[in-house]
């Protein structure tokens, strides 16, 4: 998908779901790492992570576009456009947008640790030194699961 095709898709979703026109720029931004998209308050353009195209279906891409369009339309209407605002949460559920970015298939691996005493599981993106760190619940010894 090219930037022009993305622009057409964003404009179509804006009309279909929000009944308002999208009059700014929507582009792919390869510098986005873990976020699905970004709405810029100053010039009102939307960046979309091109990693969303790696998924087999377009549901994640459409969900992220709807999420960013919620920010866009609420900000231009001078309503609550932030994640914590009730207007944003209500509009997001009404249009069926994604609340969180999907987990990208080529993200960094996860490391699992388990407490030997209470069997509490810990999942981290970075390795931890099991000799130095203990369970936060019971102070038991941690072992690497995989």
N, C-alpha and C positions, 0 to 999 in steps of 0.2 A: 504494500500500500504506500502510495506517495503522499506528500504533504497536501497536494491538491485534492486527492481522494479523501483524506482525513478532513479537510475543510468542508467538503460537500457533506460528509457523514455528520459532522458536528452541526452544520446548519439544518440538516434534515431532522436530526434528533431534537434540536431546539424548537423547531416548528411543531413537530409531532407531539412532544411531551410537555413543553412549556408554553406553547401557543404564542411565542415571541421569537423575533428574529435574533440570530447571532450575527453581530455586525463587526466582529473583530477577527483576529488571526488565530488559527489553531495549527500548531506544528508539532512534529516529533522532535524530542530533545534527548539525544543519546547520553547526555550527562546525568540524567536522573538514574539513580542506582536502585533504591528500594521503594521509592514512591511511584504510584501509578500515573500521577499527573500533577500539574501545578497551575493555579490561577494567579495571574499577576494583577495586583490591585492598581498599580500605577497606569498601565496601558491596556489592561483588560484582555490580554491575549492568554491563550491556554497552551501549555506544554503537555504533551503526552509521551509516556515512556514507550519507545519502540519495542521493548521486550514483551509488551502485551501481544504483539503479533506472533510470538512463539507458541502461544496457546492454540490448541486445535479449534476451539470455538471462538466466536467473537463476543460472547456474553461478557467476558471480563473487560474487554475494550469498551463495549457499550456502557457497562456499569461505571467504569471510571470516567467516561465522557459525561454521563449524567451527573456524577458527583461534582465534576468541575463546573458543569453548567448550572448546578444549584448555587455554587459560590458566585458565579457570574451574574445570574439574574437577580439574586437577592442583594448583592452588592450594588448593582445599578438601581435597584428599587429602594435603596437605603433601609433595608431590613437586616435582620441578624444573619450574616453570611458565614460566621465562624462555626467550627465543629460543635462547640458547646451550646450554641443558640438553639432555642426551641423551634424557631422558624426554619432553620436549616435542617434539623432532624425531621421535622414534619414533611417538608418538601422532598427530602431525600427518600423517605419511605413511600411517599405518594407516587413518585416517578419510578421507583424501583432501582435506584442507584446503589453502588457498593459503598459501604461505610468504611471499609479498609481495603487497601491494595492487596491483590492476590499474591500468594507466595510464588516468586519467579522460579522456574525450573533450574536455572543455572546460578542460584544464589550460593553463598558460602555454605559449607556443610555444617550440620549441627552435631554437637557432642552431647551425649547423655551420661549422666552420673547418677548413681544410686547410693543411698545411705545404707551401710551394712546393718545398722541397728533398727531404724524405724522404716526403712524402705521408701523414704521420700525420694522422688525423682526430680532431677535438675537437668534442664535442657539449655545449653549455651551455644553461642556461635563461635566462641573462642575456647581453646583448650584451657583447662585450669590445672594447677599443680595440686594433686590430691594429697601430697605430703604437707602442704601449707594450709589448704582450706578444709573446713569441716562442714558438717550439716548445720544449717541455720536453725533447724528445729530442735535437734537433740544433741548437737555437737559430736555426732558419731562420725566414723571414718567413711569417706567417699571412695567408690570404685567406679571405673569407667565401664559403661555398658556396651558400647560399640565403637 
